[in-house]
Amino acid sequence: MKNIKTLSPKLDVVFQALFGEVGNESITKGFLETILERKIDSIDLSRNPILRREFKDEKLGVLDIIAKLDENEICNIELQIVDKKNIIERILYYWSRLYSRQIKSGEDYKILQKAIVILITDFKIENLEELDYHSRWKIMEDKQGKKIILTQKLEIDIIELPKIIGKEKEQDNLLDWLYFLENPKSERVTEKMKENENLKEAVKKLDNLSEDEKMQRIADLRQKAIMDEKAIYEKGLEVGIEKGMKEGIQRGIEKGIEKGIMEGSQKEKIEIAKKMLELKIDKETIAKATGLTELDGKEKCNIEMQLIDKNNIIERMLYYWSSDIFSIFLFNIFSRKSFVIFSLPTSPNIAWNIISIFGGYLLIFLFCFCCSIYKFSFKFVF
C-alpha cells in the first residue's frame, strides 16, 4: 500500500478546502463556535469559490474564507503563514472592505450587518507578546475607563499558533482545533476525536484530501510558492537592513566629518578671538572678524569661561573655595591699567563678613607689596 503523506491544514489551499467549501458547513460551524464562544444556528459558505486547480504561475493570492452566520453576520477567516510585519494594518483593511461592501451608494446604513474578521497566524505578532494565544478586539471607550463598547458590529479575533506550545495538557475546545492545525495526527487530536464529532469529520476530510493526487500537486505547488515568497521576503529584509546599516554608517561618517570641521573651525575662531582680546581689540570688531556672534548662548558662555579660565586663576580658586561670592574690585596701584578680582565668601554673620572684607584687603596689600619688592608685574583681565 502506498504511504500517503498527510497534508498540512495550515497550508492555505488545504485550509480553504477544509473550512471554506460548500458541504463542509458542520466542520466550519464547529470551529467558529469555539472561536466566537457562542452558538451558531446557520452558516452559508456559498460565497467561496472552488480553488482546486493547478495555477500556471504557482500563485493563488490571498485565500480567505467568507461565511454568512445566522443570516445577519458576515465573517472572514484568514490564515497567514508568512510574517510581513504589516498584519494589523492588513486585517483592519480587510475588515473595512468586508463591512463597507455590504451596501451600495444611496442605501440605508441600517442594513449594515456585523462584520467579524478571524486572523490565524503561524507567527507571533509584534506588540501582542503579553496576550494569550486568542485575543478579541472591539471598539471601546478609553478616556473614562468605563470599558463601554461603542458597537457590536466590529469584532476582530486574533489567534497566534506559536503561543499554544506548552499547553498540550490544558482543557480547552479551541486548543483541540488549533492542535489539529499544527499536527492532525497528534495524540491529543486522536483522543479528542472520540468526543468531538466536528473535529472527527475534519480529520476524515483531511485524509480524503491527502489521498487526492491533484490536491497533493496543488498543495506542493502552493508550498513551494510560499517558501519562495518567504525566502524572497527574508532576503529583501536582510538586504534592506544591510543597506540601511551601510547608509546609516556612511551618513554618520559624513556627519562626523562635518561636525569635526565645524568644531575645528569654531576652536580656531575662539583662539583667534582670544589673541585679539589679548591685543585689547574691542569685542564688536572681534565679532565681525570671527563671526562668533552667531553662536548660541551656551557656546558664548563657553568662550567667556575659557577666557576667564586662562586669565583669572585667582578668581577661579576663590570661587571654588566659597559657596557664595562677594567680589571686591581694587585697582593695582603698581599697574595703572590693570585690576585684580578677589572673591570672598559671604555669611549671615555681619561680623564675619566685616572680618572677611578686611582680611581680603590685607591679602591684596600683602600680595601687591610682594610684587613691588620682587619687581613682578601681574595682569588680571576680567
Secondary structure, DSSP 8 states (H G I E B T S, - for coil): --------TTSHHHHHHHHSSTT-HHHHHHHHHHHHTS----EE-TTS----S--TTS------EEEEETTTEEEEEEEE-S--S-HHHHHHHHHHHHHHTTS-TTS-GGG--EEEEEEEESS--TT-TTS-SEEEE--B--SSS---BS-SSEEEEEEEGGGGTT-TT---HHHHHHHHHH-TTSHHHHHHTTT-HHHHHHHHHHHHHHH-HHHHHHHHHHHHHHHHHHHHHHHHHHHHHHHHHHHHHHHHHHHHHHHHHHHHHHHHHHHHHHHHHHTT--HHHHHHHH-GGGS-HHHHHHHHHHHHHHH-HHHHHHHHH-SS-EEEEEE-TT-TT-EEEEEE---S-HHHHHHHHHHHHHHHHHHHHHHHHTT-------
